[in-house]
Amino acid sequence: MSGNDTIAAVSTALGEGGIGIIRISGEKAAEILGKIFAAPGSERRHDMVFSDKTMYYGHIIDPASAETVDEALVVFMKGPRSYTGEDVCEIQCHGGGVPLRRILDIVCGLGAEPAQPGEFTKRAFLNGRIDLAQAGAVIDLIRSKTERGYHAAKEQAEGRLSERVRAAREILLGVLAEIAACIDYPEYDGTGKTLDSELVKTASIVTELLEGAKTGQLVRDGVRAVIVGKPNTGKSSLFNALVREDAAIVTATPGTTRDSIEVWLDVLGVPVLLSDTAGIRDGAGDVEELGIKRAKEQYRKADVSIFLLDGSETLSEEDQTVAKLLDPEKKHIIVINKTDLPQAFSEQKAKEILPVAFSENEILELSLLNDENSKEAVTRIEKALKDFVFGGLSSGSSLFVTKARHKALLEKAFGEIEEARSVLSKGEAPEFAEINIRAAWNALGEVTGETAAEDIIDRVFEEFCVGK
């Protein structure tokens, strides 16, 4: 990409829509717009001057044929006070694929280059309007699945993460300056104790950011939850109750569900990919066995499982077969269904087959035939899913680190700071800690892009769509 090129792309989603937008960015943006736009009641003028951030009504004209292509609203935004930091024009026309493609072809024929994925946002970064953390948050804003996810992305896009990272880097820069003074002026009274207190401040900022990293990634990417159990325990009924519509077939015949069904849910602000799976049992037929294999694969990929037991039947070998599959490292929600019928086992008996310890108040009981009981149980399951994500954190006040790359860089910075503190605590000369402190400073700089290599920057924009 050459920053001198003028680029153009359709910035709205493909398909039919009331309005579609073509965005143009670069030094030729206004010139190109002037060649194709005609205001009503006036002749087209190539030297038309567009006022900054003013909307104009008119028509898009093909300069080669003088044909009117579409009715449009256009706006010109003078750089650097624009999205990309360059001169930007946006054309709002009818949202069908034909007018959008036609106008884009005309614009490119007049000297604009087709934009690459994420190129508008990349130019905003390269022109210093936003940093790399803010740029990466843009795609999260677009793809956010819940309001909480949108809020987390918005905070990063507004620069809250960058502010905290820069504050930590500023402290480290002061420490490096102190060390340089100690090296250049041996008589300078810089003490290891003072340096350590500054490193503690930095570590505290990094620790605070890391605290919400796991939560942030789940809020961004979502939680995979799977309902497991033997056939005919009511898995599909529970799935429908959580989805709040009949998404899965429900019958009294064991083995009805032969394949996994997945639905994205907004569970108290947490994006949850919920899977209903085939009942797991031995001796199933070939088709059902394939469903069971897929159920086990879904469980393997899941973050949380909802293990459903039929309280009206004694615990069977099939229940124990499913229980043995449960990974003690995973989160499990244990649910006993069919409490409207006489119960065949106690909660204590259920606990005995589980591979992890559960208190009795952690085992949920419900009857999916009883609307009131079902709603209460669904509410408790949703709360358990929310608690898995947020734990003791307050989503309203916590700044969530949502990207694995940022988490890894923060962990690297923290490790280097702790290593520097260890060196100083042993009474070593401060310059021996300098390499660790500088490594921490560089790692934090990669978050905002100040020390990021070009290939890292390119990778950030790979997941963007064209037009953003």
C-alpha positions as CSV (number, residue, x, y, z in Angstrom):
1,M,0.0,0.0,0.0
2,S,1.2,3.4,-0.9
3,G,-0.1,6.2,1.4
4,N,-0.1,8.5,-1.6
5,D,-2.7,6.4,-3.5
6,T,-6.3,7.4,-3.4
7,I,-8.4,4.4,-2.5
8,A,-12.1,3.6,-2.7
9,A,-14.4,0.8,-1.6
10,V,-18.0,0.0,-0.8
11,S,-18.3,0.5,3.0
12,T,-21.7,-1.1,3.6
13,A,-22.6,-4.8,3.7
14,L,-23.2,-6.7,0.5
15,G,-26.8,-7.3,-0.5
16,E,-29.9,-5.2,-0.7
17,G,-30.3,-2.2,1.5
18,G,-32.0,1.2,1.6
19,I,-28.7,3.0,1.5
20,G,-25.2,2.0,0.3
21,I,-22.0,4.0,0.9
22,I,-18.9,4.3,-1.3
23,R,-15.9,5.8,0.6
24,I,-13.0,7.5,-1.1
25,S,-9.8,8.5,0.7
26,G,-6.7,10.3,-0.5
27,E,-5.5,13.5,-2.2
28,K,-7.7,12.9,-5.3
29,A,-10.9,12.3,-3.3
30,A,-12.4,15.8,-3.9
31,E,-11.2,15.9,-7.5
32,I,-12.9,12.6,-8.3
33,L,-16.1,13.5,-6.6
34,G,-16.2,16.8,-8.5
35,K,-16.0,14.9,-11.8
36,I,-19.0,12.6,-11.0
37,F,-21.4,14.7,-8.9
38,A,-24.0,17.1,-10.2
39,A,-26.2,19.2,-7.9
40,P,-29.8,19.9,-9.1
41,G,-30.3,22.9,-11.3
42,S,-26.6,23.4,-12.1
43,E,-24.1,22.2,-14.7
44,R,-21.4,19.8,-13.5
45,R,-18.2,21.6,-12.7
46,H,-14.9,19.9,-12.4
47,D,-13.7,22.8,-10.2
48,M,-16.6,22.5,-7.7
49,V,-15.4,23.3,-4.2
50,F,-16.9,21.1,-1.5
51,S,-17.2,22.7,2.0
52,D,-15.8,20.5,4.8
53,K,-18.4,18.2,6.4
54,T,-21.3,19.5,4.4
55,M,-23.9,17.2,2.9
56,Y,-24.9,17.8,-0.8
57,Y,-27.8,16.4,-2.7
58,G,-27.6,15.6,-6.3
59,H,-26.9,12.8,-8.8
60,I,-23.9,10.7,-9.7
61,I,-23.0,11.1,-13.4
62,D,-20.9,8.8,-15.5
63,P,-18.4,11.3,-17.1
64,A,-17.8,9.0,-20.0
65,S,-21.4,8.8,-21.2
66,A,-23.0,11.7,-19.3
67,E,-25.6,9.1,-18.0
68,T,-27.2,9.6,-14.6
69,V,-26.2,6.6,-12.5
70,D,-28.1,7.3,-9.3
71,E,-29.5,9.8,-6.9
72,A,-27.1,10.5,-4.1
73,L,-26.1,12.4,-1.0
74,V,-22.4,13.2,-0.8
75,V,-20.1,14.6,1.9
76,F,-16.5,15.8,1.9
77,M,-14.3,15.6,5.0
78,K,-11.0,17.5,4.9
79,G,-8.0,15.8,6.3
80,P,-6.6,15.5,8.9
81,R,-10.0,15.7,10.7
82,S,-11.5,12.7,9.0
83,Y,-11.6,8.9,9.6
84,T,-8.3,8.2,7.8
85,G,-6.6,11.5,8.5
86,E,-6.7,12.2,4.7
87,D,-9.3,13.9,2.5
88,V,-12.3,11.6,2.5
89,C,-15.5,11.6,0.4
90,E,-18.5,9.4,1.0
91,I,-21.3,8.8,-1.5
92,Q,-24.6,7.6,-0.2
93,C,-26.8,6.1,-2.9
94,H,-29.3,3.3,-3.2
95,G,-28.1,0.1,-1.5
96,G,-28.4,-2.4,-4.3
97,G,-25.4,-4.1,-5.7
98,V,-25.7,-2.7,-9.2
99,P,-25.5,1.0,-8.4
100,L,-22.8,0.5,-5.9
101,R,-20.6,-1.5,-8.2
102,R,-21.3,0.9,-11.1
103,I,-20.3,4.0,-9.0
104,L,-17.2,2.2,-7.6
105,D,-16.1,1.2,-11.2
106,I,-16.5,4.9,-12.3
107,V,-14.5,6.1,-9.2
108,C,-11.7,3.6,-9.9
109,G,-11.7,4.6,-13.5
110,L,-10.9,8.1,-12.5
111,G,-7.7,7.2,-10.6
112,A,-8.7,5.6,-7.3
113,E,-7.3,2.2,-6.4
114,P,-9.6,-0.5,-4.9
115,A,-9.0,-0.5,-1.1
116,Q,-7.6,-3.6,0.6
117,P,-9.3,-5.1,3.7
118,G,-9.0,-2.7,6.6
119,E,-7.0,-0.1,4.5
120,F,-9.1,2.9,5.7
121,T,-8.5,2.1,9.3
122,K,-4.8,1.2,8.6
123,R,-4.4,4.7,7.1
124,A,-5.9,6.2,10.2
125,F,-3.2,4.4,12.2
126,L,-0.4,5.3,9.9
127,N,-1.5,8.9,9.9
128,G,-1.4,9.0,13.7
129,R,-5.1,9.5,14.2
130,I,-5.5,6.3,16.2
131,D,-3.0,3.8,17.7
132,L,-2.8,0.1,17.0
133,A,-5.0,-0.9,20.0
134,Q,-7.7,1.5,18.9
135,A,-7.5,0.3,15.3
136,G,-7.8,-3.3,16.4
137,A,-10.9,-2.4,18.5
138,V,-12.7,-1.2,15.3
139,I,-13.3,-4.8,14.1
140,D,-14.5,-5.8,17.5
141,L,-17.1,-3.0,17.4
142,I,-18.3,-4.3,14.1
143,R,-18.4,-8.0,15.2
144,S,-19.6,-7.5,18.8
145,K,-22.3,-10.1,19.6
146,T,-23.7,-8.4,22.8
147,E,-23.9,-5.0,24.3
148,R,-21.2,-5.9,26.8
149,G,-18.9,-6.9,24.0
150,Y,-19.7,-3.7,22.2
151,H,-19.0,-1.7,25.4
152,A,-15.6,-3.4,25.9
153,A,-14.6,-2.7,22.2
154,K,-15.8,0.9,22.5
155,E,-13.7,1.6,25.5
156,Q,-10.6,0.3,23.6
157,A,-11.6,2.3,20.5
158,E,-11.8,5.4,22.7
159,G,-8.3,4.8,23.9
160,R,-8.8,3.7,27.5
161,L,-6.5,0.7,27.1
162,S,-3.9,2.8,25.4
163,E,-4.0,5.4,28.2
164,R,-3.2,2.7,30.8
165,V,-0.5,1.2,28.7
166,R,1.1,4.6,28.0
167,A,1.0,5.4,31.7
168,A,3.0,2.2,32.4
169,R,5.5,3.0,29.6
170,E,6.0,6.5,30.9
171,I,7.0,5.1,34.3
172,L,9.4,2.6,32.7
173,L,10.9,5.4,30.6
174,G,11.6,7.4,33.8
175,V,13.3,4.3,35.3
176,L,15.5,3.9,32.2
177,A,16.4,7.6,32.5
178,E,17.4,7.0,36.1
179,I,19.5,4.0,35.2
180,A,21.2,6.1,32.4
181,A,22.0,8.8,34.9
182,C,23.6,6.2,37.3
183,I,25.8,4.9,34.4
184,D,26.9,8.3,33.1
185,Y,27.3,9.9,36.6
186,P,28.4,7.3,39.1
187,E,28.1,10.0,41.9
188,Y,24.4,10.3,41.0
189,D,22.3,9.2,44.0
190,G,19.8,7.0,42.2
191,T,18.9,4.1,44.6
192,G,17.6,0.6,43.8
193,K,14.9,1.1,46.3
194,T,13.5,4.1,44.4
195,L,13.7,2.2,41.1
196,D,11.9,-0.8,42.6
197,S,9.0,1.4,43.8
198,E,8.5,2.7,40.3
199,L,8.6,-0.9,38.9
200,V,5.9,-1.8,41.5
201,K,3.7,1.0,40.2
202,T,4.1,-0.3,36.6
203,A,3.5,-3.9,37.6
204,S,0.3,-2.8,39.3
205,I,-1.0,-1.3,36.1
206,V,-0.2,-4.3,34.1
207,T,-1.7,-6.7,36.7
208,E,-4.9,-4.7,36.7
209,L,-5.2,-5.0,33.0
210,L,-4.4,-8.8,33.0
211,E,-7.1,-9.3,35.7
212,G,-9.9,-8.9,33.2
213,A,-8.1,-10.6,30.2
214,K,-9.8,-14.0,30.4
215,T,-13.1,-12.3,30.9
216,G,-12.4,-9.9,28.0
217,Q,-11.6,-12.7,25.6
218,L,-14.9,-14.5,26.5
219,V,-16.9,-11.3,26.1
220,R,-15.3,-10.7,22.7
221,D,-15.3,-14.3,21.3
222,G,-18.1,-15.9,23.3
223,V,-18.5,-18.9,25.5
224,R,-19.1,-22.4,24.0
225,A,-21.7,-24.2,26.1
226,V,-22.9,-27.7,25.4
227,I,-25.7,-29.8,26.9
228,V,-24.7,-33.4,27.4
229,G,-26.4,-36.4,28.9
230,K,-27.8,-39.8,28.0
231,P,-30.7,-40.0,25.6
232,N,-34.2,-38.8,26.6
233,T,-33.1,-36.8,29.7
234,G,-34.7,-33.6,28.2
235,K,-31.6,-32.0,26.6
236,S,-33.6,-30.7,23.6
237,S,-36.3,-29.4,25.9
238,L,-33.7,-27.5,28.0
239,F,-32.1,-26.3,24.8
240,N,-35.4,-24.8,23.6
241,A,-36.1,-23.3,27.0
242,L,-32.7,-21.5,26.9
243,V,-33.2,-20.4,23.3
244,R,-36.8,-19.5,24.1
245,E,-38.1,-21.1,20.9
246,D,-38.5,-24.6,19.5
247,A,-35.2,-25.0,17.8
248,A,-34.7,-28.7,18.5
249,I,-37.1,-31.6,18.0
250,V,-38.6,-32.9,21.2
251,T,-40.1,-36.4,21.4
252,A,-40.3,-39.2,23.9
253,T,-38.2,-41.5,21.7
254,P,-34.6,-41.9,22.9
255,G,-32.0,-40.9,20.3
256,T,-34.1,-38.4,18.4
257,T,-31.3,-35.8,18.2
258,R,-28.8,-37.3,15.8
259,D,-26.7,-34.2,15.2
260,S,-25.5,-31.1,17.1
261,I,-27.7,-27.9,16.9
262,E,-26.0,-24.6,17.6
263,V,-27.5,-21.2,18.4
264,W,-25.8,-17.9,19.5
265,L,-27.5,-16.4,22.6
266,D,-27.1,-13.2,24.5
267,V,-27.1,-14.5,28.1
268,L,-27.1,-11.5,30.4
269,G,-24.6,-9.7,28.1
270,V,-22.4,-12.8,27.5
271,P,-22.3,-14.2,24.0
272,V,-23.0,-18.0,24.3
273,L,-22.8,-20.5,21.5
274,L,-25.2,-23.2,22.9
275,S,-25.1,-26.7,21.5
276,D,-27.7,-29.4,21.8
277,T,-26.1,-32.8,21.2
278,A,-27.1,-36.4,20.7
279,G,-27.6,-38.5,23.8
280,I,-24.5,-40.5,24.7
281,R,-25.0,-44.2,25.2
282,D,-23.3,-47.5,24.3
283,G,-24.8,-49.9,21.7
284,A,-26.3,-47.2,19.4
285,G,-26.9,-47.7,15.7
286,D,-24.5,-46.4,13.0
287,V,-26.3,-43.1,12.4
288,E,-26.8,-42.4,16.1
289,E,-23.2,-43.4,16.8
290,L,-22.1,-40.7,14.4
291,G,-24.2,-38.2,16.4
292,I,-22.6,-39.4,19.6
293,K,-19.2,-38.9,18.1
294,R,-20.1,-35.4,17.2
295,A,-21.5,-34.8,20.7
296,K,-18.1,-35.8,22.3
297,E,-16.3,-33.5,19.9
298,Q,-18.6,-30.6,20.8
299,Y,-17.9,-31.3,24.5
300,R,-14.2,-31.3,23.8
301,K,-14.4,-27.8,22.3
302,A,-16.8,-26.4,24.9
303,D,-15.8,-24.0,27.7
304,V,-18.9,-25.0,29.8
305,S,-21.0,-28.2,29.9
306,I,-24.6,-28.5,31.2
307,F,-24.8,-32.2,32.3
308,L,-28.5,-33.2,32.4
309,L,-29.7,-36.1,34.5
310,D,-33.2,-37.7,34.5
311,G,-34.3,-37.6,38.1
312,S,-37.2,-40.0,37.5
313,E,-34.9,-42.9,36.7
314,T,-32.2,-44.5,38.8
315,L,-28.6,-43.5,37.8
316,S,-27.5,-45.9,35.0
317,E,-24.3,-47.0,33.4
318,E,-25.1,-44.5,30.6
319,D,-25.2,-41.7,33.1
320,Q,-21.8,-42.9,34.5
321,T,-20.4,-43.2,30.9
322,V,-21.2,-39.5,30.4
323,A,-19.9,-38.5,33.8
324,K,-16.6,-40.2,33.0
325,L,-16.2,-38.0,30.0
326,L,-16.4,-34.8,32.1
327,D,-13.0,-33.0,32.2
328,P,-12.3,-31.8,35.8
329,E,-10.6,-28.7,34.3
330,K,-13.8,-27.5,32.6
331,K,-16.7,-25.7,34.1
332,H,-19.8,-27.9,34.6
333,I,-23.4,-27.1,35.4
334,I,-25.3,-30.1,36.8
335,V,-29.0,-30.2,36.2
336,I,-31.5,-32.8,37.4
337,N,-34.6,-32.8,35.2
338,K,-38.2,-34.2,35.6
339,T,-38.8,-33.2,39.2
340,D,-42.5,-33.3,38.5
341,L,-42.1,-37.1,38.7
342,P,-41.2,-39.2,41.8
343,Q,-37.4,-38.9,42.2
344,A,-35.3,-42.1,41.9
345,F,-32.1,-40.8,43.4
346,S,-30.8,-38.1,45.7
347,E,-28.5,-35.2,45.0
348,Q,-25.9,-37.0,47.1
349,K,-26.1,-40.0,44.7
350,A,-25.6,-37.7,41.8
351,K,-22.5,-36.1,43.4
352,E,-21.0,-39.6,43.7
353,I,-20.7,-40.2,40.0
354,L,-19.2,-36.7,39.2
355,P,-15.4,-36.3,38.7
356,V,-15.4,-32.9,40.5
357,A,-16.7,-31.8,43.8
358,F,-20.1,-30.1,43.9
359,S,-22.1,-28.8,46.9
360,E,-25.8,-29.6,46.9
361,N,-26.7,-26.0,46.2
362,E,-24.7,-26.1,43.0
363,I,-26.9,-28.8,41.5
364,L,-30.0,-27.4,39.9
365,E,-33.3,-29.2,39.8
366,L,-36.1,-28.5,37.4
367,S,-39.1,-29.7,35.6
368,L,-39.3,-28.6,32.0
369,L,-43.0,-29.3,32.0
370,N,-43.6,-26.8,34.7
371,D,-43.4,-23.3,33.2
372,E,-42.6,-21.5,36.5
373,N,-40.1,-24.0,37.6
374,S,-38.5,-24.0,34.2
375,K,-38.1,-20.2,34.0
376,E,-36.5,-20.2,37.5
377,A,-34.0,-22.9,36.5
378,V,-33.2,-21.2,33.2
379,T,-32.5,-18.0,35.1
380,R,-30.1,-19.9,37.4
381,I,-28.3,-21.6,34.5
382,E,-27.9,-18.2,32.8
383,K,-26.5,-16.7,36.0
384,A,-24.1,-19.6,36.3
385,L,-22.9,-18.9,32.7
386,K,-22.5,-15.2,33.5
387,D,-20.6,-16.0,36.7
388,F,-18.2,-18.3,34.7
389,V,-17.3,-15.3,32.6
390,F,-17.2,-12.4,35.0
391,G,-16.5,-14.2,38.3
392,G,-16.0,-11.4,40.9
393,L,-15.3,-8.7,38.3
394,S,-17.6,-5.8,37.8
395,S,-18.2,-5.4,34.1
396,G,-19.3,-1.8,34.6
397,S,-16.0,-0.6,36.1
398,S,-13.4,-3.1,34.6
399,L,-11.4,-2.4,31.5
400,F,-11.3,-5.7,29.6
401,V,-8.3,-6.8,27.5
402,T,-10.1,-8.7,24.8
403,K,-7.3,-9.8,22.5
404,A,-4.9,-12.8,23.0
405,R,-2.1,-10.8,21.5
406,H,-2.5,-8.0,24.0
407,K,-2.7,-10.5,26.9
408,A,0.6,-12.2,25.8
409,L,2.4,-8.8,25.5
410,L,1.1,-7.8,28.9
411,E,2.3,-11.1,30.4
412,K,5.7,-10.6,28.8
413,A,6.0,-7.1,30.2
414,F,5.0,-8.3,33.7
415,G,7.6,-11.1,33.6
416,E,10.3,-8.7,32.5
417,I,9.4,-6.2,35.3
418,E,9.5,-9.0,37.9
419,E,12.9,-10.1,36.6
420,A,14.2,-6.6,36.8
421,R,12.9,-6.3,40.4
422,S,14.7,-9.6,41.2
423,V,18.0,-8.3,39.9
424,L,17.7,-5.1,41.9
425,S,16.7,-7.0,45.1
426,K,20.0,-8.9,44.9
427,G,21.9,-5.6,45.1
428,E,23.1,-5.8,41.5
429,A,24.0,-2.6,39.7
430,P,20.8,-1.0,38.2
431,E,22.2,-1.3,34.6
432,F,21.9,-5.1,34.9
433,A,18.1,-4.7,35.1
434,E,18.1,-2.3,32.1
435,I,17.7,-5.1,29.5
436,N,14.5,-6.4,31.2
437,I,13.0,-3.0,31.7
438,R,13.6,-2.1,28.1
439,A,12.1,-5.4,27.0
440,A,9.0,-4.6,29.1
441,W,8.8,-1.1,27.6
442,N,9.0,-2.6,24.1
443,A,6.3,-5.2,24.8
444,L,3.9,-2.5,26.0
445,G,4.8,-0.4,23.0
446,E,3.6,-3.3,20.7
447,V,0.1,-3.0,22.2
448,T,-0.2,0.6,21.0
449,G,1.9,0.0,17.9
450,E,4.8,2.3,18.9
451,T,7.3,-0.5,18.8
452,A,5.4,-3.0,16.6
453,A,7.1,-4.5,13.5
454,E,5.5,-4.0,10.1
455,D,4.4,-7.7,9.9
456,I,2.6,-7.4,13.2
457,I,0.8,-4.3,12.0
458,D,-0.2,-6.1,8.8
459,R,-1.6,-9.0,10.8
460,V,-3.8,-6.7,12.9
461,F,-5.6,-5.6,9.7
462,E,-5.9,-9.0,8.0
463,E,-9.2,-9.8,9.7
464,F,-10.9,-6.5,8.6
465,C,-13.5,-6.4,5.9
466,V,-13.0,-4.3,2.7
467,G,-14.4,-0.8,3.2
468,K,-13.4,-0.3,6.9
